Amino acid sequence: MVKKLTLALGPILLMGACLTLPPPPSLYIDSLPQSITSAFSLNDRIKAEDAWKALRMGYTDRAEKAFLKLGTSHPLYHVGLGYTRLLKNDLPAAETGFKTALAAAPDLALAHLGLAQVYQKMGDEDLTFNELREVLKKDPGHQWAKEYYETLKTKKTQEAVSLAKQAMAAGQTETGKEAYLKALFYSPEYIPAHLSLAEVYKKEKKWSNAMVHLKAASDADPKNVAVLKSYAETLLAADQLGKSLDIYERILELEPKNIQVKDQVDQLKDKLGIYELPSQYDSIPAKETVAREDVAALLVVKFKGILEEPSAKPPIIIDIATSWASRFIIKVATLGLLDAYSNHGFQPQKTVTRGEMAEILFRTLNYFQKRGVKFHRQIPLDKIQVPDVTPEHVYYRPITEILSYQIMDLGPDKAFRPDQSLKGNEAVKIMDILLALVK
Protein backbone atom coordinates (compact mmCIF):
# COMPACT_ATOMS: atom_id res chain seq x y z
CA MET A 1 0.00 0.00 0.00
CA VAL A 2 2.83 2.34 0.79
CA LYS A 3 4.70 1.53 -2.44
CA LYS A 4 1.61 2.29 -4.59
CA LEU A 5 1.14 5.65 -2.94
CA THR A 6 4.79 6.51 -3.54
CA LEU A 7 4.53 5.68 -7.18
CA ALA A 8 1.37 7.74 -7.55
CA LEU A 9 3.02 10.83 -6.05
CA GLY A 10 6.26 10.53 -7.98
CA PRO A 11 5.12 12.14 -11.26
CA ILE A 12 3.52 15.03 -9.40
CA LEU A 13 6.73 15.78 -7.46
CA LEU A 14 8.71 15.56 -10.67
CA MET A 15 6.36 18.03 -12.38
CA GLY A 16 6.74 20.43 -9.48
CA ALA A 17 10.50 20.29 -9.76
CA CYS A 18 10.27 21.31 -13.42
CA LEU A 19 8.21 24.51 -12.66
CA THR A 20 10.12 27.81 -12.88
CA LEU A 21 8.93 30.45 -10.38
CA PRO A 22 9.21 34.09 -11.49
CA PRO A 23 11.70 36.28 -9.59
CA PRO A 24 10.14 38.18 -6.69
CA PRO A 25 8.89 41.67 -7.67
CA SER A 26 11.50 44.41 -7.55
CA LEU A 27 8.74 46.82 -6.48
CA TYR A 28 7.12 47.35 -3.13
CA ILE A 29 3.53 46.09 -3.04
CA ASP A 30 1.64 46.38 0.23
CA SER A 31 -0.60 43.71 1.63
CA LEU A 32 -4.29 44.25 1.08
CA PRO A 33 -5.58 46.34 3.98
CA GLN A 34 -8.43 44.84 5.95
CA SER A 35 -10.25 48.18 5.77
CA ILE A 36 -10.82 47.45 2.06
CA THR A 37 -11.49 43.70 2.08
CA SER A 38 -13.85 43.78 5.09
CA ALA A 39 -16.48 45.44 2.91
CA PHE A 40 -16.42 42.64 0.30
CA SER A 41 -18.63 39.59 0.18
CA LEU A 42 -16.88 36.33 0.96
CA ASN A 43 -16.67 35.37 -2.73
CA ASP A 44 -15.31 38.81 -3.74
CA ARG A 45 -12.82 38.74 -0.90
CA ILE A 46 -11.42 35.38 -2.03
CA LYS A 47 -11.13 36.58 -5.64
CA ALA A 48 -9.48 39.85 -4.58
CA GLU A 49 -7.00 38.14 -2.24
CA ASP A 50 -6.08 35.55 -4.89
CA ALA A 51 -5.49 38.30 -7.47
CA TRP A 52 -3.39 40.32 -5.01
CA LYS A 53 -1.38 37.26 -3.99
CA ALA A 54 -0.54 36.54 -7.64
CA LEU A 55 0.47 40.18 -8.05
CA ARG A 56 2.81 40.14 -5.03
CA MET A 57 4.41 36.88 -6.20
CA GLY A 58 5.12 38.40 -9.63
CA TYR A 59 2.60 36.37 -11.67
CA THR A 60 1.61 39.44 -13.70
CA ASP A 61 -0.44 37.68 -16.38
CA ARG A 62 -2.38 35.63 -13.85
CA ALA A 63 -2.94 38.73 -11.70
CA GLU A 64 -4.04 40.80 -14.69
CA LYS A 65 -6.65 38.23 -15.71
CA ALA A 66 -7.92 38.06 -12.15
CA PHE A 67 -8.30 41.85 -11.87
CA LEU A 68 -10.05 42.03 -15.25
CA LYS A 69 -12.56 39.48 -14.01
CA LEU A 70 -13.35 41.65 -11.01
CA GLY A 71 -14.83 44.29 -13.32
CA THR A 72 -14.36 48.06 -13.60
CA SER A 73 -16.65 48.86 -10.66
CA HIS A 74 -14.55 46.84 -8.20
CA PRO A 75 -12.43 49.00 -5.83
CA LEU A 76 -9.27 47.05 -6.70
CA TYR A 77 -9.75 46.94 -10.47
CA HIS A 78 -7.76 50.04 -11.47
CA VAL A 79 -5.15 49.90 -8.71
CA GLY A 80 -4.55 46.20 -9.40
CA LEU A 81 -4.09 46.78 -13.12
CA GLY A 82 -1.85 49.73 -12.26
CA TYR A 83 0.52 47.40 -10.42
CA THR A 84 0.48 44.77 -13.18
CA ARG A 85 1.40 47.46 -15.71
CA LEU A 86 4.10 48.69 -13.36
CA LEU A 87 5.55 45.20 -13.05
CA LYS A 88 5.62 45.04 -16.85
CA ASN A 89 7.34 48.45 -16.88
CA ASP A 90 4.50 50.05 -18.84
CA LEU A 91 4.77 53.27 -16.90
CA PRO A 92 2.19 55.44 -18.75
CA ALA A 93 -0.46 52.71 -18.39
CA ALA A 94 0.45 52.19 -14.73
CA GLU A 95 0.18 55.94 -14.04
CA THR A 96 -3.25 56.04 -15.69
CA GLY A 97 -4.44 53.08 -13.63
CA PHE A 98 -3.34 54.58 -10.31
CA LYS A 99 -4.76 58.01 -11.14
CA THR A 100 -8.08 56.46 -12.13
CA ALA A 101 -8.14 54.58 -8.83
CA LEU A 102 -7.44 57.82 -6.91
CA ALA A 103 -10.18 59.68 -8.77
CA ALA A 104 -12.64 57.23 -7.22
CA ALA A 105 -10.88 56.88 -3.86
CA PRO A 106 -8.50 59.84 -3.13
CA ASP A 107 -7.33 58.32 0.18
CA LEU A 108 -6.27 54.99 -1.31
CA ALA A 109 -2.70 54.61 -0.04
CA LEU A 110 -2.10 51.61 -2.33
CA ALA A 111 -2.53 53.90 -5.35
CA HIS A 112 -0.26 56.61 -3.94
CA LEU A 113 2.41 53.98 -3.28
CA GLY A 114 2.09 52.78 -6.85
CA LEU A 115 2.35 56.30 -8.27
CA ALA A 116 5.41 56.99 -6.12
CA GLN A 117 7.16 54.03 -7.75
CA VAL A 118 6.00 55.02 -11.24
CA TYR A 119 7.56 58.47 -10.77
CA GLN A 120 10.66 56.93 -9.22
CA LYS A 121 11.19 54.89 -12.39
CA MET A 122 10.50 57.98 -14.52
CA GLY A 123 13.21 59.83 -12.57
CA ASP A 124 10.85 62.55 -11.29
CA GLU A 125 11.88 62.98 -7.66
CA ASP A 126 9.48 65.84 -6.96
CA LEU A 127 6.41 63.81 -7.93
CA THR A 128 7.81 60.79 -6.10
CA PHE A 129 8.20 62.89 -2.98
CA ASN A 130 4.62 64.21 -3.26
CA GLU A 131 3.14 60.72 -3.47
CA LEU A 132 5.19 59.44 -0.55
CA ARG A 133 4.01 62.39 1.50
CA GLU A 134 0.40 61.49 0.65
CA VAL A 135 0.99 57.93 1.87
CA LEU A 136 2.39 59.22 5.17
CA LYS A 137 -0.58 61.56 5.63
CA LYS A 138 -2.82 58.50 5.64
CA ASP A 139 -0.41 56.19 7.45
CA PRO A 140 2.36 58.09 9.35
CA GLY A 141 3.92 54.83 10.50
CA HIS A 142 4.30 53.24 7.06
CA GLN A 143 7.88 51.99 7.33
CA TRP A 144 8.77 51.57 3.65
CA ALA A 145 7.31 54.93 2.62
CA LYS A 146 8.84 56.69 5.63
CA GLU A 147 12.38 55.43 5.01
CA TYR A 148 12.28 56.29 1.32
CA TYR A 149 10.61 59.66 2.06
CA GLU A 150 13.23 60.66 4.64
CA THR A 151 16.10 59.67 2.34
CA LEU A 152 14.63 61.65 -0.54
CA LYS A 153 13.78 64.57 1.72
CA THR A 154 17.36 64.87 3.00
CA LYS A 155 18.84 64.57 -0.48
CA LYS A 156 16.56 67.16 -2.09
CA THR A 157 16.84 69.60 0.81
CA GLN A 158 20.63 69.50 0.71
CA GLU A 159 20.64 70.01 -3.08
CA ALA A 160 18.33 73.02 -2.81
CA VAL A 161 20.29 74.62 0.04
CA SER A 162 23.58 74.13 -1.82
CA LEU A 163 22.09 75.80 -4.90
CA ALA A 164 20.72 78.64 -2.78
CA LYS A 165 24.09 79.36 -1.18
CA GLN A 166 25.84 79.35 -4.52
CA ALA A 167 23.27 81.74 -5.99
CA MET A 168 23.48 84.12 -3.03
CA ALA A 169 27.28 84.13 -3.18
CA ALA A 170 27.05 85.05 -6.86
CA GLY A 171 24.62 87.90 -6.13
CA GLN A 172 21.70 86.05 -7.76
CA THR A 173 19.19 86.89 -5.04
CA GLU A 174 16.02 85.78 -6.80
CA THR A 175 17.51 82.43 -7.76
CA GLY A 176 18.72 82.03 -4.19
CA LYS A 177 15.29 82.78 -2.77
CA GLU A 178 13.65 80.27 -5.11
CA ALA A 179 16.16 77.61 -4.07
CA TYR A 180 15.58 78.25 -0.35
CA LEU A 181 11.83 78.04 -0.91
CA LYS A 182 12.42 74.75 -2.71
CA ALA A 183 14.34 73.49 0.32
CA LEU A 184 11.37 74.42 2.51
CA PHE A 185 9.05 72.53 0.17
CA TYR A 186 10.94 69.40 1.16
CA SER A 187 11.66 70.37 4.78
CA PRO A 188 9.18 73.00 6.05
CA GLU A 189 10.78 72.85 9.50
CA TYR A 190 14.34 73.56 8.25
CA ILE A 191 15.28 76.59 10.36
CA PRO A 192 18.44 77.73 8.45
CA ALA A 193 16.42 78.17 5.25
CA HIS A 194 13.77 80.21 7.09
CA LEU A 195 16.42 82.42 8.68
CA SER A 196 18.28 82.96 5.41
CA LEU A 197 15.09 83.99 3.64
CA ALA A 198 14.13 86.25 6.54
CA GLU A 199 17.46 88.08 6.31
CA VAL A 200 16.99 88.62 2.57
CA TYR A 201 13.48 89.98 3.05
CA LYS A 202 14.61 92.22 5.91
CA LYS A 203 17.23 93.80 3.64
CA GLU A 204 14.49 94.37 1.08
CA LYS A 205 12.26 95.82 3.84
CA LYS A 206 9.63 93.21 3.03
CA TRP A 207 8.68 92.84 6.65
CA SER A 208 5.62 90.64 6.21
CA ASN A 209 7.62 88.11 4.17
CA ALA A 210 10.40 88.10 6.74
CA MET A 211 7.95 87.61 9.60
CA VAL A 212 6.37 84.55 7.93
CA HIS A 213 9.73 82.78 7.99
CA LEU A 214 10.73 84.00 11.44
CA LYS A 215 7.44 82.79 12.90
CA ALA A 216 7.94 79.40 11.24
CA ALA A 217 11.47 79.21 12.65
CA SER A 218 10.34 80.16 16.16
CA ASP A 219 7.49 77.63 16.00
CA ALA A 220 9.99 74.94 15.01
CA ASP A 221 12.33 75.84 17.90
CA PRO A 222 10.36 77.83 20.53
CA LYS A 223 13.33 78.17 22.90
CA ASN A 224 15.84 79.45 20.34
CA VAL A 225 16.61 82.90 21.75
CA ALA A 226 18.54 84.06 18.66
CA VAL A 227 15.56 83.29 16.45
CA LEU A 228 13.15 84.99 18.86
CA LYS A 229 15.30 88.13 19.01
CA SER A 230 15.39 88.38 15.23
CA TYR A 231 11.62 87.91 15.14
CA ALA A 232 11.02 90.56 17.83
CA GLU A 233 13.33 93.06 16.10
CA THR A 234 11.58 92.54 12.77
CA LEU A 235 8.15 93.04 14.33
CA LEU A 236 9.45 96.23 15.92
CA ALA A 237 10.81 97.46 12.56
CA ALA A 238 7.39 96.75 11.02
CA ASP A 239 5.78 98.88 13.77
CA GLN A 240 3.93 95.89 15.22
CA LEU A 241 4.69 96.89 18.78
CA GLY A 242 2.22 94.63 20.55
CA LYS A 243 3.43 91.48 18.83
CA SER A 244 7.04 92.54 19.32
CA LEU A 245 6.37 92.94 23.05
CA ASP A 246 4.90 89.42 23.19
CA ILE A 247 8.07 87.94 21.70
CA TYR A 248 10.40 89.99 23.93
CA GLU A 249 8.45 88.79 26.97
CA ARG A 250 8.93 85.20 25.79
CA ILE A 251 12.67 85.87 25.58
CA LEU A 252 12.62 87.34 29.08
CA GLU A 253 11.00 84.14 30.37
CA LEU A 254 13.91 82.20 28.89
CA GLU A 255 16.55 84.71 30.01
CA PRO A 256 15.16 86.51 33.09
CA LYS A 257 18.48 88.24 33.80
CA ASN A 258 18.84 89.76 30.31
CA ILE A 259 18.93 93.49 31.11
CA GLN A 260 18.77 94.63 27.46
CA VAL A 261 15.64 92.62 26.80
CA LYS A 262 14.05 93.85 30.04
CA ASP A 263 14.73 97.45 29.01
CA GLN A 264 13.17 96.78 25.61
CA VAL A 265 10.09 95.31 27.28
CA ASP A 266 9.74 98.39 29.51
CA GLN A 267 10.14 100.77 26.56
CA LEU A 268 7.49 98.94 24.55
CA LYS A 269 5.11 98.93 27.48
CA ASP A 270 5.55 102.67 27.84
CA LYS A 271 4.83 103.20 24.13
CA LEU A 272 1.76 101.02 24.29
CA GLY A 273 0.49 102.54 27.50
CA ILE A 274 0.75 99.25 29.35
CA TYR A 275 1.52 99.48 33.02
CA GLU A 276 2.28 97.02 35.74
CA LEU A 277 -0.52 98.20 37.99
CA PRO A 278 0.45 98.72 41.62
CA SER A 279 -1.68 97.07 44.30
CA GLN A 280 -2.96 100.56 45.25
CA TYR A 281 -4.86 100.72 41.97
CA ASP A 282 -6.86 97.59 42.79
CA SER A 283 -7.87 99.08 46.13
CA ILE A 284 -9.49 102.21 44.62
CA PRO A 285 -13.08 100.83 44.37
CA ALA A 286 -13.13 100.07 48.11
CA LYS A 287 -11.98 103.55 49.19
CA GLU A 288 -14.28 105.79 51.22
CA THR A 289 -12.77 108.83 49.46
CA VAL A 290 -10.68 109.08 46.29
CA ALA A 291 -7.58 111.25 46.04
CA ARG A 292 -6.13 113.12 43.07
CA GLU A 293 -3.57 110.34 42.48
CA ASP A 294 -6.41 107.79 42.32
CA VAL A 295 -8.29 109.81 39.69
CA ALA A 296 -5.09 110.25 37.63
CA ALA A 297 -4.54 106.50 37.64
CA LEU A 298 -8.18 105.78 36.72
CA LEU A 299 -7.99 108.12 33.74
CA VAL A 300 -4.82 106.60 32.32
CA VAL A 301 -5.75 102.97 32.90
CA LYS A 302 -9.41 103.22 31.87
CA PHE A 303 -8.57 105.13 28.69
CA LYS A 304 -5.49 103.08 27.83
CA GLY A 305 -4.93 103.11 24.08
CA ILE A 306 -7.31 106.08 23.66
CA LEU A 307 -5.36 108.84 25.36
CA GLU A 308 -2.48 109.99 23.16
CA GLU A 309 1.11 109.96 24.28
CA PRO A 310 1.95 113.56 25.28
CA SER A 311 4.12 115.46 22.84
CA ALA A 312 4.54 118.49 25.09
CA LYS A 313 7.18 118.80 27.77
CA PRO A 314 5.88 117.58 31.16
CA PRO A 315 5.19 120.34 33.71
CA ILE A 316 7.38 120.70 36.77
CA ILE A 317 5.78 118.83 39.67
CA ILE A 318 7.69 118.71 42.93
CA ASP A 319 5.69 116.46 45.25
CA ILE A 320 4.96 113.18 43.45
CA ALA A 321 8.27 111.34 43.80
CA THR A 322 6.85 109.06 46.49
CA SER A 323 3.37 108.69 44.98
CA TRP A 324 2.51 105.21 43.66
CA ALA A 325 0.73 106.96 40.74
CA SER A 326 3.55 109.30 39.71
CA ARG A 327 3.72 108.09 36.10
CA PHE A 328 -0.06 108.47 35.73
CA ILE A 329 0.05 111.96 37.24
CA ILE A 330 2.75 113.11 34.83
CA LYS A 331 0.68 111.92 31.86
CA VAL A 332 -2.64 113.53 32.83
CA ALA A 333 -0.90 116.75 33.89
CA THR A 334 0.94 116.95 30.55
CA LEU A 335 -2.32 116.35 28.66
CA GLY A 336 -4.05 119.04 30.73
CA LEU A 337 -6.67 116.79 32.30
CA LEU A 338 -5.49 117.61 35.82
CA ASP A 339 -3.24 120.56 36.63
CA ALA A 340 -0.49 121.04 39.14
CA TYR A 341 -0.99 124.03 41.41
CA SER A 342 0.83 127.36 40.98
CA ASN A 343 3.51 126.29 43.47
CA HIS A 344 4.25 123.21 41.25
CA GLY A 345 2.67 120.90 43.79
CA PHE A 346 0.10 118.30 42.76
CA GLN A 347 -1.05 117.23 46.21
CA PRO A 348 -1.54 113.62 45.10
CA GLN A 349 -3.30 112.56 48.30
CA LYS A 350 -5.75 115.47 48.37
CA THR A 351 -9.39 114.28 48.42
CA VAL A 352 -11.37 114.95 45.23
CA THR A 353 -14.79 116.55 45.60
CA ARG A 354 -17.76 116.03 43.26
CA GLY A 355 -17.28 119.55 41.88
CA GLU A 356 -13.59 118.85 41.13
CA MET A 357 -14.51 115.55 39.48
CA ALA A 358 -16.98 117.40 37.23
CA GLU A 359 -14.15 119.74 36.20
CA ILE A 360 -11.83 116.79 35.44
CA LEU A 361 -14.53 115.06 33.40
CA PHE A 362 -15.33 118.28 31.53
CA ARG A 363 -11.67 118.66 30.54
CA THR A 364 -11.54 115.04 29.44
CA LEU A 365 -14.74 115.51 27.43
CA ASN A 366 -13.21 118.52 25.65
CA TYR A 367 -10.01 116.57 25.02
CA PHE A 368 -11.91 113.88 23.12
CA GLN A 369 -14.19 116.34 21.31
CA LYS A 370 -11.12 118.07 19.87
CA ARG A 371 -10.05 114.69 18.50
CA GLY A 372 -13.31 114.13 16.67
CA VAL A 373 -15.37 112.21 19.23
CA LYS A 374 -19.02 113.29 19.11
CA PHE A 375 -21.11 113.30 22.27
CA HIS A 376 -24.91 113.69 22.36
CA ARG A 377 -26.58 115.58 25.16
CA GLN A 378 -29.32 113.73 26.99
CA ILE A 379 -30.68 116.87 28.65
CA PRO A 380 -30.63 120.41 27.12
CA LEU A 381 -28.45 122.79 29.10
CA ASP A 382 -31.25 125.30 29.58
CA LYS A 383 -33.36 122.63 31.26
CA ILE A 384 -30.78 121.92 33.96
CA GLN A 385 -31.43 123.61 37.30
CA VAL A 386 -29.37 122.68 40.33
CA PRO A 387 -30.43 124.32 43.62
CA ASP A 388 -27.01 124.12 45.24
CA VAL A 389 -24.97 125.21 42.16
CA THR A 390 -25.72 128.75 41.00
CA PRO A 391 -24.28 130.30 37.80
CA GLU A 392 -21.73 132.08 39.98
CA HIS A 393 -20.33 128.80 41.30
CA VAL A 394 -16.73 128.08 40.27
CA TYR A 395 -17.77 124.69 38.85
CA TYR A 396 -21.15 125.73 37.43
CA ARG A 397 -20.32 125.13 33.77
CA PRO A 398 -18.45 121.81 34.25
CA ILE A 399 -21.28 120.52 36.47
CA THR A 400 -24.09 121.47 34.07
CA GLU A 401 -22.17 120.09 31.08
CA ILE A 402 -21.52 116.77 32.77
CA LEU A 403 -25.14 116.54 33.93
CA SER A 404 -26.36 117.21 30.37
CA TYR A 405 -24.52 114.06 29.20
CA GLN A 406 -25.68 112.20 32.33
CA ILE A 407 -22.14 111.24 33.27
CA MET A 408 -22.89 112.30 36.85
CA ASP A 409 -26.28 112.47 38.56
CA LEU A 410 -28.13 114.63 41.06
CA GLY A 411 -29.16 113.29 44.43
CA PRO A 412 -32.74 112.36 45.41
CA ASP A 413 -33.30 115.95 46.49
CA LYS A 414 -32.07 117.23 43.07
CA ALA A 415 -28.92 118.66 44.72
CA PHE A 416 -25.42 118.08 43.28
CA ARG A 417 -23.40 118.57 46.49
CA PRO A 418 -20.24 119.91 44.79
CA ASP A 419 -18.21 119.95 48.03
CA GLN A 420 -18.94 116.33 48.94
CA SER A 421 -16.14 113.80 48.53
CA LEU A 422 -16.40 110.82 46.15
CA LYS A 423 -16.21 107.16 47.07
CA GLY A 424 -13.94 104.88 45.11
CA ASN A 425 -16.72 102.82 43.55
CA GLU A 426 -18.50 106.04 42.48
CA ALA A 427 -15.36 107.32 40.76
CA VAL A 428 -14.92 104.00 38.91
CA LYS A 429 -18.58 104.03 37.79
CA ILE A 430 -18.30 107.59 36.48
CA MET A 431 -15.15 106.78 34.51
CA ASP A 432 -16.86 103.73 32.99
CA ILE A 433 -19.82 105.85 31.85
CA LEU A 434 -17.50 108.34 30.13
CA LEU A 435 -15.48 105.51 28.58
CA ALA A 436 -18.68 104.00 27.12
CA LEU A 437 -19.56 107.39 25.56
CA VAL A 438 -16.07 107.72 24.06
CA LYS A 439 -16.15 104.25 22.54
Secondary structure, 3 states (H helix, E strand, C coil): CHHHHHHHHHHHHHHHHHCCCCCCCCCCCCCCCHHHHCCCCHHHHHHHHHHHHHHHHCCHHHHHHHHHHHCCCCCCHHHHHHHHHHHCCCHHHHHHHHHHHHHHCCCCHHHHHHHHHHHHHHCCHHHHHHHHHHHHHHCCCCHHHHHHHHHHHHHHHHHHHHHHHHHHHCCCHHHHHHHHHHHHHHCCCCHHHHHHHHHHHHHCCCHHHHHHHHHHHHHHCCCCHHHHHHHHHHHHHCCCHHHHHHHHHHHHHHCCCCHHHHHHHHHHHHHHCCCCCCHHHHCHHHCCCCEHHHHHHHHHHHCCCCCCCCCCCCCCCCCCCCCCCHHHHHHHHHHCCCCCCCCCCCCCCCECEHHHHHHHHHHHHHHHHHCCCCCCCCCCHHHCCCCCCCCCCCCHHHHHHHHHCCCCCCCCCCCCCCCCECCHHHHHHHHHHHHHHHC
